[in-house]
Amino acid sequence: MAVLGKIRKRGVALVIIIGLGLFAFIAEEAFRSCEATKNQQRQQIGEVLGNKINVQDFQNLVDEYQEVIKMTQGRDNFTEEELNSIKDQVWNTYVNEQIIADETAKIGLTVTDEELQNIMKEGTNPMLLQSPFVNQQTGRFDVTMLTKFLADYKKNANNPQIGESYQRIYKYWQFIEKQLRQTALAQKYQALVANSLLSNPISAKMAFEGQNQESDIQLASVAYASINDNDVKVTEADLKAKYNEQKEMYKQTVETRDIKYVDFQVVASAADRKALETTMSEAANKLQSGANPAEVVRKAQSQFPYTGIAATKRAYPTDIAAMLDSVSVGETSKVFETKFDNTLNVIKLLSKTQMPDSIEYRQIQVGGNTLEEAHQLADSIYTALKGGADFEALAQKYGQTGIKQWLTSAMYENSSVMDEESKNYLNSINELGVNELKNLEFTQGNIIIQVTARRAFVDKYDVAVVKHTIDFSKNTYSEAYNKFSQYVSENKSVADLEKNAEKFGFRVLERKDLFNSEHNVAGLRATREAMKWIFDAKEGEVSPLYECGNNDNLLVIALTKIHPVGYRSIDGVKDMLTQEVIRDKKFEQIKTKYAGVKDIAAAEKAGARIDSVRQITFSAPVFVQATGASEPALSGAVAAVKQGVFSQEMVKGNGGAYLFQVLKKSDREGAKFDEKLMEQQLSQQALQAAGRFMQELYQKANVVDNRYLFF
């Protein structure tokens, strides 16, 4: 009882303590939940129709597409620009697929397995023709080759010797199959939309006449430029009325931002250049004296590696390729400068030979428990093949296909690294004659090669290239950095940046309507952090100093304007509106002045320029020399006026105002109306028009693109 009494006395305090404990527990869980949500949001690269994609899933799509390009083009790596292009393609494909999938799901439109099989049986789809399953005799996709590969894949996927190559081809096929299905679905949806746009004999006849009925006219032109802009008064009411009239033109679906920036590129000093010239001269002397070219190129830190493999001109930088036919074998060039890539260069042509650009070959990889066992087994297989044994049958005996494959120069000549075994392997394939065999020994076993065909002989060059950027030194960069840093630290506003730029020797530049989908700022590499700052900053803010480009640019940015999604403000489009209003008012002045004109002679007397214009058709805008403008409105007006008649109304054009008299109307010589052909043309035009449906669907898909935060 005493204990219960004590509890009662402290009841309020206990309730508070328990309540605080429960609150802390709930708050902690809520905090964890919010933090988890924020972490997920931080990883979201974008959104389409409410469907979010995180950075890892997007990167997987990018990696998949990179592997496809490597397979089809024989590439090992990509430039930054190529990677950006790949990411753009993957993103656009992803967005389109999401939109198409959503639209087709609403109406139950699908691509069946049977339809996919029919595409493969037909074998003419461009994606299929890029696959490894093309019959070289027919030039068509061969579904039996695919079936055989899939069966071999199941059988050999766990074989460590060939499993990796099978896996790559299998993944490549999975990508093709997925793309075939998605492309077929998009085509079906587009055809559905296009077939809702019908043609008929009447529209076919009108279209034919629009293309083939020609008019010759006498044209009276009055250029807007003949009236001084300063003589036209533009009021705020005029601008507002024009804005309301054209408001839809100023609608934007993506936020953009205006910036002003200063970009300073650090360049080599005279002392830096002299030091590099000394290094290049030493490299030239060593090459000329017969030193090991690989060692000379490596020690000179050349941007272009020496592999020892003869390659076509396309494998070399353009400035080097341009010199190859003017240098003799064994000759070393003088040191020369290439302006466009800011380099000093020297080359030595070691050899020039005629070699096949494409080689068909097959091979058998031979391994064993020991290296000696592999060599002995390879010798046995090689002897059997020399004796006439069937290559593919022998290959299959040792768990391989032995199928023929093509090696092209482009598949290896851009490699930046080439070890001795790879060089021996490639040189052997290049040097073997048709049906010749070779048993190659490697540190991991043997490879037996047979060349079966050689095609497209081209010139190949073995060249030692020393190419070195004219770099600045650390001291040069330090001096430039200190100067730029002082400028940034002393100028914290847009006005100050502009006011004091000239004093420091800098220039303020401007960029309007920057999108977050762009890959760089001011055309400079490595500006992702600057891009993130731009789309997180407020108007009037000045950024910190950024080091970017190829570690040779210094950058500072000021955010001057944010253009949110929606309609641009009148102030934001004031210049365009002003020009539109000036043109309208000039037209009204000209129209008033020529109100009483009833023929060409009167128009000329009033000051118009008179020209003869021939072969005007309704379907093509006429270009007027007198005003320097393309005038579709004039083409339409001429088509509506009969032969011999003077135009009743003045035509408002892009570059001026026009009156005209139709001298002659006639059908284009040799033109004959074919109703079915014209209806086919109109149907094709409808299909093209339907192709623009994606733009409308995109605007309704609420696409969010946050790639700039990650790439």
C-alpha positions in Angstrom: 0.0 0.0 0.0 2.8 2.4 0.9 4.4 1.7 -2.5 1.1 2.4 -4.3 0.8 5.7 -2.4 4.2 6.8 -3.5 3.3 6.0 -7.1 0.1 8.0 -6.8 2.0 11.0 -5.4 4.4 10.9 -8.4 1.7 10.0 -11.0 1.9 13.3 -12.9 5.7 13.1 -13.1 5.7 9.5 -14.2 3.1 10.3 -17.0 5.4 13.1 -18.2 8.5 10.9 -18.2 6.7 8.1 -20.0 5.3 10.6 -22.5 8.7 12.1 -23.2 10.1 8.6 -23.6 7.4 7.6 -26.1 7.8 10.9 -27.9 11.6 10.4 -28.2 11.0 6.9 -29.5 8.4 8.1 -32.1 10.6 11.1 -33.0 13.6 8.9 -33.5 11.7 6.6 -35.8 10.2 9.6 -37.7 13.7 11.0 -38.1 15.1 7.7 -39.4 12.1 7.5 -41.8 12.7 11.1 -43.0 16.4 10.5 -43.4 15.8 7.3 -45.4 13.4 9.2 -47.6 15.9 12.0 -48.1 18.7 9.5 -49.0 16.4 7.9 -51.6 15.6 11.4 -53.0 19.3 12.2 -53.2 19.8 9.1 -55.3 17.0 9.9 -57.7 18.3 10.8 -61.1 14.9 11.6 -62.6 11.2 10.9 -62.9 8.8 10.2 -65.7 5.0 10.0 -65.2 5.6 9.6 -61.4 8.0 6.7 -62.0 11.4 7.4 -60.3 14.7 6.1 -61.4 17.8 6.1 -59.2 21.3 6.7 -60.2 22.4 3.0 -59.9 19.6 1.8 -62.2 20.4 4.5 -64.7 24.1 3.7 -64.5 23.2 0.0 -65.2 21.4 1.1 -68.4 24.4 3.2 -69.4 26.8 0.3 -68.8 24.6 -2.0 -70.9 24.6 0.4 -73.8 28.3 1.0 -73.5 28.9 -2.8 -73.8 26.7 -2.9 -76.9 28.8 -0.1 -78.6 32.0 -1.9 -77.6 30.7 -5.1 -79.2 29.5 -3.5 -82.4 32.3 -1.0 -82.9 35.2 -2.8 -81.4 35.8 0.0 -78.9 37.7 -0.2 -75.5 37.0 3.2 -74.1 35.2 6.5 -74.8 35.9 10.2 -74.7 34.1 12.4 -72.2 32.0 13.8 -75.1 31.1 10.3 -76.3 30.1 9.3 -72.7 27.9 12.3 -72.4 26.3 11.5 -75.7 25.7 7.9 -74.6 24.1 9.1 -71.4 21.9 11.5 -73.3 20.8 8.6 -75.7 20.1 6.3 -72.7 18.1 9.0 -70.9 16.0 9.9 -74.0 15.4 6.2 -74.7 14.3 5.6 -71.1 11.9 8.6 -71.2 10.4 7.6 -74.5 10.0 4.0 -73.4 8.2 5.0 -70.2 5.9 7.3 -72.1 5.1 4.7 -74.8 4.6 2.0 -72.2 2.1 4.2 -70.3 0.1 5.1 -73.4 0.0 1.6 -74.9 -1.0 0.1 -71.5 -4.1 2.3 -71.5 -5.3 0.8 -74.8 -4.0 -2.7 -74.3 -1.5 -2.5 -77.2 1.4 -5.0 -77.0 4.0 -6.8 -79.0 3.4 -10.6 -78.9 6.1 -13.3 -78.9 4.8 -14.4 -82.3 5.3 -10.9 -83.7 8.8 -10.8 -82.4 9.5 -14.2 -84.0 8.2 -12.9 -87.3 10.6 -9.9 -87.1 13.5 -12.3 -86.5 12.4 -14.7 -89.3 12.2 -11.7 -91.7 15.7 -10.9 -90.7 16.0 -7.4 -92.2 15.7 -5.2 -89.1 18.9 -3.0 -88.8 19.4 -4.1 -85.2 19.4 -7.7 -86.3 21.9 -7.0 -89.0 24.4 -5.7 -86.4 24.2 -8.9 -84.5 26.8 -11.8 -84.7 24.0 -14.0 -86.3 24.1 -12.7 -89.9 24.5 -15.2 -92.7 27.5 -13.9 -94.7 26.1 -15.5 -97.9 22.6 -14.0 -97.7 23.5 -10.8 -95.7 20.4 -11.5 -93.6 19.9 -12.4 -90.0 19.8 -16.2 -89.6 17.6 -17.4 -86.8 19.1 -20.8 -86.9 22.5 -19.3 -86.0 20.9 -17.7 -83.0 19.2 -20.9 -82.0 22.5 -22.8 -82.2 24.3 -20.1 -80.1 21.6 -20.2 -77.4 21.9 -24.0 -77.2 25.7 -23.7 -77.0 25.4 -21.0 -74.4 23.4 -23.2 -72.1 26.0 -26.0 -72.6 29.1 -23.9 -72.2 28.1 -21.0 -69.9 30.1 -22.5 -67.0 33.2 -23.3 -69.0 35.8 -20.8 -67.7 37.7 -20.7 -70.9 34.9 -19.5 -73.1 32.1 -18.6 -70.7 33.0 -14.9 -70.6 32.8 -14.4 -74.4 29.5 -16.4 -74.5 28.2 -14.2 -71.6 29.0 -11.0 -73.5 27.3 -12.2 -76.7 24.3 -13.4 -74.7 23.9 -10.1 -72.9 24.2 -8.3 -76.3 21.4 -10.5 -77.7 19.2 -9.8 -74.7 19.7 -6.0 -75.4 18.7 -6.5 -79.0 15.7 -8.5 -78.2 14.5 -5.9 -75.7 15.1 -3.1 -78.2 13.2 -4.9 -80.9 10.2 -5.3 -78.7 10.2 -1.7 -77.6 10.8 -0.4 -81.1 8.0 -2.5 -82.5 5.7 -1.3 -79.8 6.5 2.4 -80.6 6.0 1.8 -84.3 2.6 0.2 -83.7 1.5 3.1 -81.6 2.8 5.6 -84.2 1.0 3.7 -86.9 -2.2 3.8 -84.8 -2.0 7.6 -84.5 -1.0 8.0 -88.2 -3.9 6.0 -89.4 -6.3 8.3 -87.7 -5.2 11.0 -90.2 -7.0 10.0 -93.4 -6.4 11.0 -97.0 -9.0 11.2 -99.8 -9.2 12.0 -103.5 -10.2 15.7 -102.9 -7.2 16.4 -100.6 -4.9 14.5 -103.0 -6.1 16.8 -105.9 -5.6 19.9 -103.8 -2.1 18.8 -102.8 -1.2 18.0 -106.4 -2.3 21.5 -107.5 -0.4 23.1 -104.6 2.8 21.4 -105.7 2.4 21.8 -109.5 0.3 24.9 -110.3 2.8 27.7 -110.9 2.2 31.5 -111.0 4.3 34.2 -112.6 3.7 37.6 -111.1 4.8 41.2 -111.0 5.6 42.1 -107.4 5.5 45.4 -105.7 7.6 45.2 -102.5 8.0 47.7 -99.7 10.7 46.6 -97.2 10.1 47.2 -93.5 13.7 48.4 -93.4 12.7 51.4 -95.5 11.2 52.9 -92.3 13.5 53.9 -89.5 12.8 52.0 -86.2 13.1 55.3 -84.3 10.1 56.7 -86.3 7.9 54.0 -84.8 6.5 54.6 -81.3 6.0 51.5 -79.1 4.0 51.8 -75.9 3.7 49.4 -72.9 0.1 48.8 -74.0 1.3 47.7 -77.4 3.8 45.3 -75.8 1.2 43.9 -73.5 -1.3 43.3 -76.3 1.3 41.6 -78.4 2.4 39.5 -75.4 -1.2 38.3 -74.8 -1.6 37.5 -78.5 1.5 35.4 -78.7 1.6 34.2 -75.1 1.8 30.5 -76.0 5.1 31.2 -77.8 6.7 32.1 -74.6 5.7 29.1 -72.6 8.6 26.9 -71.3 8.3 23.4 -69.9 11.7 23.3 -68.3 13.4 25.8 -65.9 16.3 27.7 -67.4 18.8 30.2 -65.9 20.8 33.2 -67.1 24.3 33.7 -66.0 27.3 36.0 -66.4 30.7 34.6 -66.0 34.4 35.1 -66.3 36.5 32.3 -67.7 40.3 32.6 -67.7 42.5 30.0 -69.4 46.0 29.5 -68.0 48.6 29.1 -70.8 52.3 28.3 -70.9 54.8 31.0 -70.4 57.8 31.6 -72.6 60.0 29.7 -70.1 57.5 26.8 -70.1 57.6 26.5 -73.8 61.3 26.6 -74.1 61.7 23.7 -71.6 59.3 21.6 -73.7 61.1 22.4 -76.9 64.3 21.1 -75.4 62.5 17.8 -74.4 61.0 17.4 -77.9 64.4 18.0 -79.6 66.0 15.3 -77.4 63.3 12.9 -78.3 63.7 13.6 -82.0 67.5 13.0 -81.8 67.0 9.7 -80.0 64.5 8.5 -82.6 66.8 9.5 -85.4 69.7 7.7 -83.8 67.7 4.4 -83.7 66.8 4.2 -80.0 63.9 2.0 -79.0 60.8 3.9 -80.1 58.6 2.6 -77.3 61.1 3.8 -74.7 61.5 7.2 -76.4 57.8 7.7 -76.6 57.3 6.7 -73.0 60.1 8.8 -71.5 58.9 11.8 -73.4 55.4 11.3 -71.9 53.7 11.4 -75.3 49.9 11.7 -75.3 49.9 9.1 -78.1 51.2 5.7 -77.1 53.4 3.5 -79.2 52.0 -0.1 -79.6 54.2 -1.5 -82.3 51.1 -2.5 -84.4 50.8 -1.1 -87.9 47.5 0.9 -88.2 45.5 2.8 -90.8 45.6 6.6 -90.9 42.3 6.9 -89.0 44.0 5.5 -85.9 46.3 8.5 -85.7 45.6 12.2 -84.8 44.5 14.2 -87.8 47.7 16.3 -87.8 49.8 13.2 -87.7 47.8 11.3 -90.4 48.1 14.3 -92.8 52.0 13.9 -92.7 52.3 10.1 -93.1 52.5 10.0 -96.9 55.1 12.9 -97.0 57.6 11.1 -94.7 59.9 8.4 -95.9 60.3 5.1 -94.1 63.0 5.5 -91.4 62.7 9.3 -91.5 62.3 11.4 -88.3 60.4 14.7 -88.7 61.5 18.0 -87.2 59.6 19.2 -84.1 56.4 20.9 -85.3 53.5 22.7 -83.6 49.8 21.9 -84.1 47.7 24.9 -83.1 44.3 23.3 -82.9 45.3 20.9 -80.1 48.1 23.1 -78.6 50.9 20.5 -79.0 54.5 20.1 -80.1 55.1 16.9 -82.1 57.7 14.7 -83.7 57.2 11.5 -85.6 59.3 8.6 -87.0 57.8 6.4 -89.7 59.1 2.9 -89.0 57.2 1.0 -91.8 54.5 1.3 -94.3 52.8 -1.8 -95.6 49.7 -3.0 -97.5 47.6 -5.1 -95.2 44.0 -6.4 -95.1 41.5 -4.1 -93.3 39.3 -7.1 -92.5 40.4 -10.7 -91.7 38.2 -13.7 -91.2 39.7 -16.3 -88.8 38.9 -19.0 -86.4 40.7 -20.3 -83.3 41.0 -23.0 -80.7 42.1 -22.1 -77.2 44.1 -24.8 -75.5 44.7 -25.1 -71.8 45.8 -27.8 -69.4 46.6 -28.6 -65.8 50.1 -27.4 -66.5 51.6 -25.2 -69.1 53.6 -28.1 -70.5 50.5 -30.2 -70.8 48.8 -27.3 -72.7 51.7 -27.0 -75.1 51.7 -30.8 -75.8 48.0 -30.9 -76.4 48.2 -27.8 -78.7 51.0 -29.5 -80.7 48.8 -32.6 -81.1 45.8 -30.5 -82.3 48.0 -28.4 -84.6 49.4 -31.6 -86.2 45.9 -33.0 -86.7 44.8 -29.8 -88.4 47.8 -29.7 -90.7 46.9 -33.3 -91.6 43.4 -32.2 -92.8 41.3 -32.6 -89.7 38.0 -30.7 -89.6 38.6 -27.5 -87.6 35.1 -27.0 -86.2 34.8 -30.7 -85.2 38.1 -30.6 -83.4 37.1 -27.3 -81.7 33.8 -28.9 -80.5 35.8 -31.8 -79.1 37.5 -29.4 -76.8 34.3 -27.5 -75.8 34.5 -24.7 -78.3 32.7 -23.7 -81.5 35.6 -22.9 -83.8 33.2 -20.7 -85.8 34.7 -18.1 -88.2 34.7 -14.5 -87.0 35.9 -11.2 -88.5 38.7 -9.0 -87.1 38.8 -5.4 -88.5 41.5 -2.8 -88.0 39.1 -0.6 -86.1 38.7 -3.3 -83.4 42.2 -2.9 -82.1 44.1 0.0 -83.7 42.8 2.6 -81.2 44.0 0.6 -78.2 46.2 2.8 -75.8 47.9 -0.3 -74.3 49.3 -3.3 -76.0 51.2 -6.1 -74.2 53.6 -8.3 -76.0 51.3 -11.3 -76.2 48.4 -9.2 -77.6 50.8 -7.7 -80.2 52.1 -11.2 -81.1 48.5 -12.4 -81.5 47.3 -9.5 -83.7 50.5 -9.6 -85.8 50.1 -13.3 -86.4 46.5 -12.9 -87.7 47.5 -10.0 -89.9 50.5 -11.8 -91.4 49.0 -15.3 -92.0 47.9 -16.1 -95.5 44.5 -17.6 -96.3 44.0 -21.1 -94.8 47.4 -20.9 -93.0 47.6 -22.2 -89.4 49.8 -21.0 -86.5 50.2 -22.4 -83.0 50.8 -19.5 -80.6 52.3 -20.1 -77.1 51.2 -17.8 -74.2 51.8 -17.7 -70.5 48.3 -19.2 -69.9 48.3 -21.8 -72.7 48.1 -21.9 -76.5 45.9 -20.5 -79.2 45.7 -22.2 -82.6 44.7 -19.7 -85.3 43.6 -20.2 -88.9 43.0 -17.3 -91.3 40.1 -18.1 -93.8 39.8 -14.8 -95.7 41.5 -11.4 -96.2 39.7 -8.4 -97.6 40.1 -4.7 -98.4 43.8 -4.2 -98.5 44.8 -0.7 -97.2 48.0 1.2 -96.3 49.1 0.7 -92.7 51.7 2.6 -90.9 53.9 1.8 -87.9 54.7 5.2 -86.5 56.4 6.4 -83.3 54.6 9.6 -82.3 55.7 12.0 -79.6 52.8 14.4 -79.0 52.9 16.7 -76.0 50.6 19.5 -74.9 52.4 22.9 -74.5 51.7 22.8 -70.8 52.2 25.6 -68.2 54.4 25.1 -65.1 53.2 25.0 -61.5 54.6 28.5 -61.0 52.7 29.9 -64.0 49.5 28.3 -62.8 50.1 29.6 -59.2 50.5 33.2 -60.5 47.4 33.0 -62.5 45.4 31.5 -59.7 46.5 34.1 -57.2 45.4 36.9 -59.6 42.0 35.3 -60.4 41.4 34.5 -56.7 42.1 38.2 -55.8 39.6 39.3 -58.4 36.9 36.9 -57.1 37.4 37.8 -53.4 37.3 41.5 -54.1 34.1 41.4 -56.2 31.1 39.9 -54.5 28.3 41.2 -56.8 27.4 41.1 -60.4 27.9 44.8 -60.8 31.4 44.6 -59.2 32.4 41.7 -61.4 31.5 43.7 -64.5 33.0 47.0 -63.2 36.4 45.7 -62.3 37.0 42.9 -64.9 38.9 45.1 -67.3 41.3 46.3 -64.5 42.3 42.7 -63.9 42.5 41.9 -67.6 39.3 39.8 -67.7 36.1 39.9 -69.7 32.6 39.2 -68.4 30.6 37.0 -70.7 26.9 36.2 -70.7 24.8 33.0 -71.3 21.0 33.0 -71.4 18.7 30.1 -70.9 21.1 27.5 -69.5 19.4 24.1 -69.1 20.3 21.7 -66.3 20.4 18.9 -69.0 23.6 20.4 -70.4 26.9 18.8 -69.6 29.0 21.8 -68.9 29.1 25.5 -68.3 30.6 27.8 -70.9 31.8 24.8 -73.0 34.3 23.8 -70.3 35.0 20.3 -69.0 34.7 19.3 -65.4 32.1 22.0 -64.4 29.5 19.7 -62.7 30.0 21.4 -59.4 29.5 24.8 -61.1 26.3 23.5 -62.7 25.0 22.3 -59.4 25.7 25.7 -57.9 23.9 27.5 -60.7 20.7 25.5 -60.2 20.9 25.9 -56.4 21.8 29.6 -56.3 19.5 32.7 -56.0 19.4 35.6 -58.4 22.2 38.0 -57.8 24.5 35.5 -56.1 28.2 35.1 -57.1 29.8 31.7 -57.1 33.1 30.6 -55.5 36.2 30.2 -57.8 36.1 26.9 -59.8 39.1 25.2 -61.3 37.9 23.3 -64.4 38.5 22.5 -68.0 41.6 20.4 -68.4 42.9 21.8 -65.1 43.7 24.9 -67.0 40.6 27.1 -66.6 39.5 29.4 -63.7 35.8 30.3 -63.5 33.5 32.5 -61.5 29.8 32.8 -62.2 27.0 35.2 -61.3 23.3 34.1 -61.5 21.4 36.9 -63.1 17.9 35.4 -63.8 15.8 32.4 -63.1 13.2 31.4 -65.7 10.8 29.0 -64.0 8.5 26.6 -65.7 5.5 28.5 -67.2 5.2 31.6 -69.2 8.1 34.0 -69.6 7.5 37.4 -68.2 7.0 40.4 -70.5 10.3 41.8 -69.4 12.1 38.6 -70.4 10.8 38.7 -74.0 10.6 42.5 -74.3 13.2 42.7 -77.2 11.3 40.1 -79.3 7.9 41.8 -78.5 9.3 45.2 -79.5 10.5 43.9 -82.9 7.1 42.3 -83.5 5.2 45.5 -82.6 7.5 47.6 -84.8 6.9 45.3 -87.7 3.1 45.4 -87.2 3.2 49.2 -87.0 5.4 49.5 -90.1 3.0 47.3 -92.0 0.0 49.5 -91.0 1.9 52.6 -92.1 2.7 51.0 -95.5 -0.9 49.7 -95.8 -2.3 53.1 -95.2 0.1 54.8 -97.7 -0.8 52.3 -100.4 -4.6 52.1 -99.7 -5.6 53.6 -103.0 -3.2 51.7 -105.2 -5.1 49.6 -107.9 -2.3 48.5 -110.2 1.5 47.9 -110.4 2.1 51.3 -112.1 0.5 53.1 -109.2 2.5 51.0 -106.7 5.7 51.9 -108.4 4.8 55.6 -108.5 4.1 55.5 -104.7 7.7 54.2 -104.2 7.4 50.4 -104.2 10.1 48.3 -105.9 8.8 46.3 -108.8 10.2 42.8 -109.7 9.1 39.9 -111.8 8.8 36.6 -109.9 8.2 33.3 -111.7 7.2 29.8 -110.8 5.5 30.4 -107.4 3.7 27.4 -106.0 1.4 27.2 -103.0 3.4 24.4 -101.3 6.8 26.3 -101.2 7.5 29.8 -99.7 8.7 32.3 -102.2 12.0 34.1 -101.5 11.8 37.9 -102.2 15.2 39.4 -103.2 14.0 43.0 -102.5 13.4 42.3 -98.8 15.8 39.3 -98.3 13.0 37.2 -96.7 11.2 33.9 -97.2 7.5 34.7 -97.5 5.0 31.8 -97.2 2.1 34.3 -96.8 2.8 35.6 -100.2 2.8 32.1 -101.8 -0.6 31.5 -100.2 -2.0 34.9 -101.4 -0.8 34.4 -105.0 -2.4 30.9 -105.2 -5.8 32.5 -104.3 -5.7 35.2 -107.1 -6.8 34.4 -110.6 -4.7 35.1 -113.7 -4.7 38.8 -114.8 -6.0 40.0 -111.5 -4.3 42.6 -109.2 -4.3 41.7 -105.5 -7.1 43.4 -103.5 -5.3 43.3 -100.1 -1.7 44.1 -99.2 0.1 41.0 -98.0 1.9 41.2 -94.6 5.2 39.3 -94.9 8.2 38.7 -92.8 10.5 41.2 -94.4 8.0 43.6 -96.0 4.5 44.4 -97.4 3.5 43.3 -100.9 1.1 43.9 -103.7 1.1 41.9 -106.9 -0.5 41.1 -110.2 -0.8 37.5 -111.5 0.5 37.5 -115.1 0.2 33.7 -115.8 -1.0 30.5 -114.1 0.0 27.1 -115.5 0.6 23.6 -114.5 4.3 22.5 -114.2 5.5 21.0 -117.4 5.2 17.2 -117.5 3.2 17.0 -114.2 0.5 14.3 -114.3 -2.0 13.7 -111.5 -1.8 10.2 -110.0 -4.5 10.0 -107.4 -3.1 6.9 -105.6 0.4 8.2 -105.6 -0.7 11.5 -104.1 -2.7 9.8 -101.4 0.4 7.7 -100.6 2.4 10.9 -100.2 -0.2 12.4 -98.0 -0.3 9.2 -95.9 3.5 9.4 -95.5 3.2 13.1 -94.5 0.6 12.0 -91.9 3.0 9.4 -90.6 5.7 12.0 -90.2 3.2 14.4 -88.5 2.2 11.6 -86.2 5.9 11.1 -85.3 5.7 14.4 -83.5 3.2 13.0 -81.0 6.1 12.4 -78.6 6.6 16.1 -78.0 3.0 16.4 -76.8 3.2 13.4 -74.6 6.5 14.5 -73.2 5.0 17.8 -72.0 2.3 15.9 -70.1 4.7 13.3 -68.6 6.0 15.6 -65.9 9.6 14.7 -66.7 12.2 15.6 -64.0 15.8 15.4 -65.1 18.4 15.6 -62.2 21.3 14.1 -64.1 23.3 17.3 -63.6 23.6 16.3 -59.9 25.4 13.1 -60.7 27.2 13.4 -64.1 
